[in-house]
Amino acid sequence: MSNYEIYIAIAIMTFVNYFTRVFPFLFFRKNDLPSYIVFIEKFFPAVIMTILIVYSVKDIDFSLAPYGLKEIGGIIFTAVLHLTLKNYLVSIFSGTIFYMVLVQYF
């Protein structure tokens, strides 16, 4: 790739990134958001967490030792942490670290 092509790629990426940041302000200038945006804002994090849980346990063979205990332990730890702290990011990161410790050291 020449320097000219690299500069064009950077300019395009800059424009696209800027547009994605400005997009909500251009199209939702009113103070009231559309009802479908409010619905997505309210339920999307829980839907994503459910999809991640189903995806993480789909390949576990519960008939073989350790019977999925590490995965279930990570899920329970993350759920309890979220119910106490009510913070998605802290719950996800802490649950991931807890699961990685279980996998690596136990």
N, C-alpha and C positions, 0 to 999 in steps of 0.2 A: 504494500500500500504506500502510495506517495504521501508527502506531507499535505498536499492539497486535499486528497480524499479523507485524510484524518481530520483536517479542519472542518470539512463539510459534515462528517459524521458527528463531530462534537457540537457543531451548530444545530444540527437536526435534533440531537438528544437534548440539548439545552432548551430548544423551542418546545419539544414534547413535554419535558419535565415542567417547564413553566406553565404550559397550557393545562396540565393536569392539576396544578396548584390553583390556577385562576378559575378553572371551570365552574366550581360550585358558586363562586361569587358572581359570575356572569349570568348564570341561569337561575339562581335562587336569590334574587335581590330582595324579595319580600321577606318580612320577618317570619312568616309562617312557612314551614317546609311542607311539601306535599305529603299526603298521608302514607304513600308507599315508602318514602324515604324515612319517615318516622318509624314505620313498621320494621324496615330493614335495620335501622339503628338499634331498635329495641331487642330484636330476636336473633340477629346475625351472629353475635358472639357465642350464644348457646348452641346454635346450629353447627357452627364450626367446631366447637368442643365435642359435640356428639359425633360428628363425622370423624374427627381425630381418634376418639375412643374406639369406635367401630373398626377403623382402619388398623389401629394398633393391636387389637385382639383377634383379628380375623384369621391369622395364621398360627395361633397358639394351639398346640395339642395338649388339651387338659388331661389326657390319659397318661402322659409321660411325666416323670419327675423333672422339674420341681412343680409341675401342675399349674404353671402360669402364675405362681405366687409373686414373683417379682413384678410382673405387669399389673396384676391386681393391686399389689401394694403401692405401686406408683400412682395408679388411678385413685385409690382411696386417699393417699396422702395429698394429691392435688385437689381432690374434692373437698376434703376437710380444710385445707389451707384456704381454698377459695371461699368456703362458707364462713370462715372466721374473718378473713381480711377483705373480702369483696373486691379483689383486684386481680383482673385477668392476667396481666403481665407477670406479676409476682408469682401467682399460682402456676402459670405455665413454666416459667424459668425454674422455680424451686422444685416443681414436680419432675421436670426433666433432669435436673441435677441429682435429685433423690433416686430416680430410676437408674441413672448412669452409675451411681455409687453402688446400688444393688447389683447391677449387672457385672461391674468390674471387680468387686471385692467380696461378693457372697455367692 
